[in-house]
Amino acid sequence: MEEQREMLQKIVSTLASKNYEIHNFIDLLNHTIKNLQVNSSNVISELDEEFDGLYSILHEMKGSMASAIQQESMRKIQALQDQLSQCSNALESSEELLELAAQSLDIKDPVEFLKAARQIKDRVTTASAFCISLKPKVNDNMTHMMVDFTLERHILQSVKFLPVPKAPEIDLAACLVADNCITVSWRMPEEDSRIDHFLLEYRKTNCSGFPRAKDGQRWEAINYIKATEYTLSGLKFDTKYMNFRVQACNKAVAGEYSDPVTLETKAFVFGLDSTSCHLNLKVGDTYVEWVTTGGKGQEKIKGKENKSTGPQSPKRISFSRSLVRRSSRDRFAGESYTVLGQLTFYDGNSKKLLYTFRTKFTQQLLPGFMIWCGGLTLSTGLQVPSVVKMHQKSENELSGSATSLNNIA
């Protein structure tokens, strides 16, 4: 009976979990349908705007070109009208001269005839009828103002939807979460020279699996990213996970989002080596404390009693080559209240190694933390402190938590 009940409970739990997943998927589908309807309306509106803009440009060009044709026509008409006026005046003068010459033919007196003939000859010589050109200054051809839209018509007929960029792929192996920063890296499934920039969206969540539309917060967007990676800095990891997705955009259209990924914002935790600390240091999982009786009670050094009976610190001693060869705890018998955990120093922005010492050492060289008038507490929260502050404390407060990061040994 109990076995059957336990099995049934597992079945119920499995069904409940599956139902929860289906409900979330239904919410996602409904959300997608709603977005699809909204996006379709937006795309149609943008298409109308593009064509209205094209119509406006064509209408403006039509008006400008029609005005140019009218101006050219008016110029030619004015030239022809000026020529017509000149010809009319010349014809009137010529007809008057012709009538005068006809009348002179009837003169009987030789002297008067010669005088009239001489006058008519002089006027004919200077008559405008013999000076004007009888060829039109301009022609009636307007073919030089014709336009050929064959190429443009072909271009317009070839207008299609701009190829949509493919969805980027987020490279989880290249993503980094450290120092209150998250570096997200992605790549395109194939090279696309028309991509202009990327859009990165992120949101906080407490879900480790596929992002859920119902439980997730709204997306925050960072636009116009030119590179294929981006670092979000100054974050506070008040939730355990964050969702990310990337969208590629060309000059006119944005592609599909990448598959959303979830990055875990792990706490920055480092450990301290309790076997390497000074005898008067008490090392725990998340703290270091100075105690007068010794971190592990009165311990022996080389078979001799450690006779420290008060808060006085042992005198500093010089470390000879023979002392260096002692155990890691023995060499801190002086006033060097130190504990070793290994550190590697990198540039905080580029994540590159800053410096490497190249020399010969007789033993392994490790950096260390020194406590002074207090104790050292490690960071266990999700927000990594950028500095460790030092607080002066009295002897009664020597078990405090904040110290200075000091004395790299």
C-alpha positions as CSV (number, residue, x, y, z in Angstrom):
1,M,0.0,0.0,0.0
2,E,2.8,2.5,0.9
3,E,4.8,1.6,-2.1
4,Q,1.7,2.2,-4.3
5,R,1.0,5.5,-2.5
6,E,4.6,6.6,-3.1
7,M,4.5,5.6,-6.7
8,L,1.2,7.5,-7.1
9,Q,2.6,10.5,-5.5
10,K,5.5,10.5,-7.9
11,I,3.1,10.2,-10.8
12,V,1.0,13.1,-9.5
13,S,4.2,15.2,-9.1
14,T,5.3,14.4,-12.6
15,L,1.9,15.2,-14.1
16,A,1.8,18.5,-12.1
17,S,5.2,19.4,-13.4
18,K,4.2,18.5,-17.0
19,N,1.0,20.5,-16.6
20,Y,2.9,23.5,-15.4
21,E,5.2,23.2,-18.4
22,I,2.3,23.0,-20.8
23,H,0.6,26.0,-19.2
24,N,3.7,28.0,-19.6
25,F,4.0,26.9,-23.2
26,I,0.4,27.9,-23.8
27,D,1.1,31.3,-22.3
28,L,4.1,31.5,-24.6
29,L,2.1,30.6,-27.7
30,N,-0.6,33.1,-26.8
31,H,2.0,35.8,-26.2
32,T,3.6,34.9,-29.6
33,I,0.3,35.1,-31.4
34,K,-0.5,38.5,-29.9
35,N,3.0,39.8,-30.8
36,L,2.6,38.4,-34.3
37,Q,-0.6,40.3,-34.8
38,V,0.9,43.5,-33.5
39,N,4.1,43.1,-35.5
40,S,2.1,42.4,-38.7
41,S,0.1,45.6,-38.2
42,N,3.3,47.5,-37.6
43,V,5.0,46.1,-40.7
44,I,1.9,47.1,-42.9
45,S,2.0,50.6,-41.4
46,E,5.7,50.8,-42.2
47,L,5.1,49.6,-45.7
48,D,2.4,52.2,-46.2
49,E,4.8,54.8,-45.0
50,E,7.5,53.6,-47.4
51,F,5.2,53.7,-50.4
52,D,3.7,57.1,-49.3
53,G,7.3,58.4,-49.1
54,L,8.0,57.0,-52.6
55,Y,4.8,58.5,-54.0
56,S,5.8,61.8,-52.4
57,I,9.2,61.7,-54.1
58,L,7.7,60.8,-57.5
59,H,5.1,63.5,-57.2
60,E,7.8,66.1,-56.3
61,M,10.0,64.9,-59.2
62,K,7.0,65.1,-61.6
63,G,6.2,68.7,-60.5
64,S,9.9,69.7,-60.9
65,M,10.3,68.1,-64.3
66,A,6.9,69.5,-65.5
67,S,8.1,73.0,-64.4
68,A,11.3,72.5,-66.4
69,I,9.4,71.6,-69.5
70,Q,7.1,74.6,-69.1
71,Q,10.1,76.9,-68.7
72,E,11.8,75.5,-71.8
73,S,8.6,75.9,-73.8
74,M,8.2,79.5,-72.6
75,R,11.7,80.3,-73.6
76,K,11.3,79.0,-77.1
77,I,7.9,80.7,-77.5
78,Q,9.4,84.0,-76.4
79,A,12.2,83.6,-78.9
80,L,9.8,82.9,-81.7
81,Q,7.5,85.7,-80.7
82,D,10.4,88.2,-80.7
83,Q,11.3,86.9,-84.2
84,L,7.7,87.2,-85.3
85,S,7.5,90.8,-84.2
86,Q,10.6,91.7,-86.0
87,C,9.3,90.0,-89.2
88,S,6.0,91.9,-88.9
89,N,7.7,95.2,-88.6
90,A,10.0,94.4,-91.5
91,L,7.1,93.4,-93.7
92,E,5.1,96.5,-92.9
93,S,8.1,98.7,-93.8
94,S,8.7,96.7,-96.9
95,E,5.1,97.0,-98.1
96,E,5.2,100.8,-97.5
97,L,8.4,101.0,-99.5
98,L,6.9,98.9,-102.3
99,E,3.9,101.2,-102.5
100,L,6.2,104.2,-102.7
101,A,8.2,102.6,-105.4
102,A,5.1,101.8,-107.5
103,Q,4.0,105.4,-107.2
104,S,7.4,106.7,-108.3
105,L,7.1,104.8,-111.5
106,D,4.3,107.2,-112.6
107,I,6.5,110.3,-112.2
108,K,6.9,112.0,-115.7
109,D,9.5,114.7,-114.7
110,P,12.9,113.2,-115.2
111,V,14.5,115.2,-112.4
112,E,11.7,114.3,-109.9
113,F,11.9,110.7,-111.0
114,L,15.6,110.5,-110.5
115,K,15.3,112.1,-107.1
116,A,12.5,109.6,-106.0
117,A,14.4,106.7,-107.4
118,R,17.5,107.6,-105.5
119,Q,15.6,107.9,-102.2
120,I,13.9,104.5,-102.8
121,K,17.2,102.9,-103.5
122,D,18.7,104.2,-100.3
123,R,15.8,103.0,-98.2
124,V,15.9,99.6,-99.8
125,T,19.6,99.3,-99.0
126,T,18.9,99.9,-95.3
127,A,15.5,98.2,-95.1
128,S,15.1,95.7,-92.3
129,A,13.4,93.2,-94.6
130,F,16.9,92.6,-96.1
131,C,18.6,92.3,-92.6
132,I,16.4,89.8,-90.7
133,S,17.0,86.1,-90.8
134,L,14.1,84.1,-92.3
135,K,15.1,81.0,-90.3
136,P,13.4,80.3,-86.9
137,K,15.7,80.9,-83.9
138,V,14.4,77.8,-82.2
139,N,12.6,74.6,-83.3
140,D,9.5,73.1,-82.0
141,N,11.2,69.9,-80.9
142,M,10.8,69.1,-77.2
143,T,12.2,65.5,-77.2
144,H,15.2,66.6,-75.2
145,M,12.9,67.0,-72.2
146,M,11.6,63.5,-72.5
147,V,12.4,61.0,-69.7
148,D,13.0,57.3,-69.9
149,F,11.9,55.3,-66.8
150,T,12.8,51.9,-68.2
151,L,15.6,51.4,-65.7
152,E,13.6,52.9,-62.8
153,R,10.6,50.8,-63.7
154,H,12.7,47.7,-63.7
155,I,14.1,48.6,-60.3
156,L,10.7,49.3,-58.9
157,Q,9.3,46.1,-60.3
158,S,12.2,44.2,-58.7
159,V,11.5,45.7,-55.2
160,K,11.0,42.8,-52.8
161,F,11.1,42.3,-49.1
162,L,14.6,42.9,-47.8
163,P,16.3,39.6,-46.8
164,V,15.8,39.2,-43.1
165,P,19.1,38.5,-41.2
166,K,19.2,35.1,-39.6
167,A,19.1,34.7,-35.9
168,P,22.5,35.0,-34.1
169,E,23.8,32.1,-32.0
170,I,24.9,32.9,-28.5
171,D,28.2,31.2,-27.7
172,L,27.8,30.0,-24.1
173,A,31.4,28.9,-23.9
174,A,32.6,32.5,-24.6
175,C,30.2,34.1,-22.2
176,L,31.6,35.3,-18.8
177,V,30.0,36.2,-15.5
178,A,32.5,38.0,-13.2
179,D,33.1,41.1,-11.1
180,N,29.5,42.4,-11.4
181,C,29.8,42.2,-15.2
182,I,28.4,39.8,-17.8
183,T,30.0,39.5,-21.2
184,V,27.7,38.0,-23.8
185,S,29.3,36.7,-27.0
186,W,27.5,35.5,-30.1
187,R,28.1,34.7,-33.8
188,M,26.1,34.5,-37.0
189,P,25.3,31.1,-38.5
190,E,26.7,32.4,-41.8
191,E,28.5,35.7,-42.9
192,D,26.1,38.5,-43.8
193,S,27.8,41.7,-44.9
194,R,24.5,43.6,-44.8
195,I,24.2,43.5,-41.1
196,D,24.5,47.0,-39.6
197,H,24.2,46.4,-35.9
198,F,22.9,44.1,-33.2
199,L,20.3,44.4,-30.5
200,L,20.9,42.7,-27.1
201,E,18.1,42.2,-24.6
202,Y,18.3,40.9,-21.1
203,R,16.1,40.4,-18.0
204,K,16.5,39.0,-14.6
205,T,14.8,35.7,-13.6
206,N,14.9,33.0,-11.0
207,C,14.3,30.2,-13.6
208,S,17.3,28.1,-14.8
209,G,15.5,26.5,-17.7
210,F,13.8,27.9,-20.8
211,P,12.7,31.5,-20.3
212,R,9.0,31.7,-19.4
213,A,6.8,34.6,-20.6
214,K,4.6,34.5,-17.5
215,D,7.4,34.5,-14.9
216,G,10.0,36.7,-16.6
217,Q,10.4,40.4,-16.1
218,R,10.3,42.8,-19.0
219,W,13.3,42.8,-21.4
220,E,15.9,45.6,-21.2
221,A,17.4,46.5,-24.6
222,I,20.8,47.7,-25.7
223,N,20.7,48.8,-29.3
224,Y,23.3,49.6,-32.0
225,I,26.0,47.2,-30.9
226,K,28.6,46.9,-33.7
227,A,30.6,44.1,-32.3
228,T,29.6,40.4,-31.7
229,E,30.0,40.7,-28.0
230,Y,28.9,43.1,-25.2
231,T,29.8,43.5,-21.6
232,L,27.1,44.6,-19.1
233,S,28.8,46.3,-16.2
234,G,27.7,47.7,-12.8
235,L,25.2,44.9,-12.3
236,K,23.7,43.8,-9.0
237,F,23.1,40.1,-9.0
238,D,20.0,40.1,-6.8
239,T,18.6,37.2,-8.8
240,K,20.4,33.9,-9.5
241,Y,19.9,33.9,-13.3
242,M,19.6,36.2,-16.2
243,N,18.1,35.7,-19.7
244,F,19.8,37.0,-22.8
245,R,18.8,37.1,-26.5
246,V,20.3,38.9,-29.5
247,Q,18.8,40.2,-32.7
248,A,20.7,41.1,-36.0
249,C,19.6,44.2,-37.9
250,N,20.4,45.6,-41.3
251,K,19.6,49.1,-42.6
252,A,15.9,48.4,-42.8
253,V,14.8,45.3,-41.0
254,A,15.6,43.3,-37.9
255,G,15.9,39.5,-37.9
256,E,14.6,36.9,-35.5
257,Y,15.9,36.8,-32.0
258,S,18.5,34.2,-31.0
259,D,17.4,31.3,-28.8
260,P,17.3,32.8,-25.3
261,V,20.0,31.6,-23.0
262,T,20.1,31.7,-19.2
263,L,23.3,32.6,-17.5
264,E,23.9,31.8,-13.8
265,T,25.2,34.7,-11.8
266,K,27.3,32.7,-9.4
267,A,28.7,34.2,-6.3
268,F,32.4,35.2,-6.2
269,V,33.8,32.9,-3.5
270,F,37.5,32.1,-2.9
271,G,39.0,29.8,-0.3
272,L,41.9,30.3,2.1
273,D,44.4,27.6,3.0
274,S,44.1,27.0,6.7
275,T,47.3,24.8,6.7
276,S,49.4,27.8,5.6
277,C,48.2,30.4,8.1
278,H,49.9,31.9,11.2
279,L,49.3,30.0,14.4
280,N,47.3,32.9,15.9
281,L,44.9,33.0,12.9
282,K,41.6,31.1,13.0
283,V,40.5,30.3,9.4
284,G,36.9,29.4,8.7
285,D,35.0,28.8,5.6
286,T,34.1,32.4,5.1
287,Y,36.3,34.3,7.6
288,V,39.7,34.8,9.2
289,E,40.1,35.7,12.8
290,W,43.0,36.6,15.0
291,V,43.0,34.8,18.4
292,T,45.5,35.0,21.2
293,T,45.4,31.3,22.0
294,G,46.1,30.2,18.4
295,G,43.7,29.2,15.7
296,K,43.9,25.5,16.6
297,G,45.0,25.7,20.3
298,Q,48.5,25.7,21.5
299,E,50.5,24.0,18.8
300,K,54.1,22.8,18.9
301,I,56.8,24.0,16.6
302,K,59.6,21.6,16.1
303,G,58.6,19.8,19.3
304,K,58.7,22.9,21.4
305,E,55.8,24.5,23.2
306,N,54.3,27.7,21.8
307,K,54.3,29.7,25.1
308,S,52.3,32.7,23.9
309,T,50.1,33.4,26.9
310,G,48.8,36.9,26.0
311,P,47.8,39.1,23.2
312,Q,51.4,40.0,22.6
313,S,52.6,39.2,19.1
314,P,55.7,37.1,18.7
315,K,58.8,39.0,17.7
316,R,59.5,39.2,14.0
317,I,62.2,36.9,13.0
318,S,64.4,36.7,9.9
319,F,63.9,33.7,7.6
320,S,67.1,31.9,6.8
321,R,67.3,29.3,4.1
322,S,66.8,26.6,6.7
323,L,63.6,28.2,7.9
324,V,62.3,28.6,4.4
325,R,62.5,24.8,4.1
326,R,60.2,24.4,7.1
327,S,56.5,23.7,6.9
328,S,54.2,26.4,5.6
329,R,52.9,27.1,9.2
330,D,56.3,27.3,10.8
331,R,57.6,30.1,8.7
332,F,54.9,32.5,10.0
333,A,56.2,32.3,13.6
334,G,56.9,36.0,13.5
335,E,54.6,38.9,13.3
336,S,53.5,38.1,9.8
337,Y,49.9,37.2,10.4
338,T,49.3,35.9,6.9
339,V,47.3,33.2,5.2
340,L,47.8,32.0,1.6
341,G,44.8,31.2,-1.0
342,Q,46.4,31.6,-4.8
343,L,45.6,34.8,-6.8
344,T,45.9,35.5,-10.5
345,F,45.7,39.2,-11.6
346,Y,43.9,40.1,-14.8
347,D,42.8,43.3,-16.5
348,G,39.2,43.9,-15.4
349,N,38.0,44.9,-18.8
350,S,40.0,42.8,-21.3
351,K,40.3,39.8,-19.0
352,K,44.0,39.5,-20.1
353,L,46.8,38.5,-17.9
354,L,48.5,41.6,-16.7
355,Y,52.0,40.5,-15.8
356,T,54.2,37.4,-15.3
357,F,57.3,37.4,-13.2
358,R,60.2,35.6,-14.9
359,T,62.9,34.7,-12.4
360,K,64.1,31.8,-10.4
361,F,62.8,31.1,-6.9
362,T,64.0,28.5,-4.3
363,Q,60.4,27.8,-3.4
364,Q,56.9,28.3,-4.7
365,L,56.0,32.1,-4.6
366,L,52.4,32.8,-3.6
367,P,50.4,36.0,-2.9
368,G,48.8,36.4,0.5
369,F,46.4,38.4,2.7
370,M,47.5,40.2,5.9
371,I,45.0,41.2,8.5
372,W,45.6,44.2,10.7
373,C,43.5,45.2,13.7
374,G,40.7,43.0,12.5
375,G,39.7,40.0,10.5
376,L,39.1,39.1,6.9
377,T,35.6,38.0,5.7
378,L,35.2,36.5,2.3
379,S,32.5,37.5,-0.1
380,T,29.7,35.0,-0.3
381,G,27.0,37.2,-1.8
382,L,26.2,37.6,-5.4
383,Q,27.6,41.2,-5.5
384,V,31.4,41.1,-5.6
385,P,33.0,44.0,-3.7
386,S,35.5,46.0,-5.7
387,V,37.6,46.9,-2.8
388,V,38.1,45.6,0.8
389,K,38.0,48.4,3.3
390,M,40.0,48.6,6.5
391,H,38.4,49.5,9.8
392,Q,40.4,50.3,12.8
393,K,39.1,48.3,15.8
394,S,40.1,48.0,19.4
395,E,41.5,44.8,20.8
396,N,38.1,43.8,21.9
397,E,36.9,44.0,18.3
398,L,39.6,41.9,16.7
399,S,37.1,39.4,15.4
400,G,35.6,42.0,13.1
401,S,35.0,41.2,9.4
402,A,36.5,44.0,7.2
403,T,40.2,44.3,6.6
404,S,42.7,45.8,4.3
405,L,44.0,43.8,1.3
406,N,47.6,44.3,2.0
407,N,51.1,42.8,1.9
408,I,51.3,40.7,-1.2
409,A,54.0,38.2,0.0
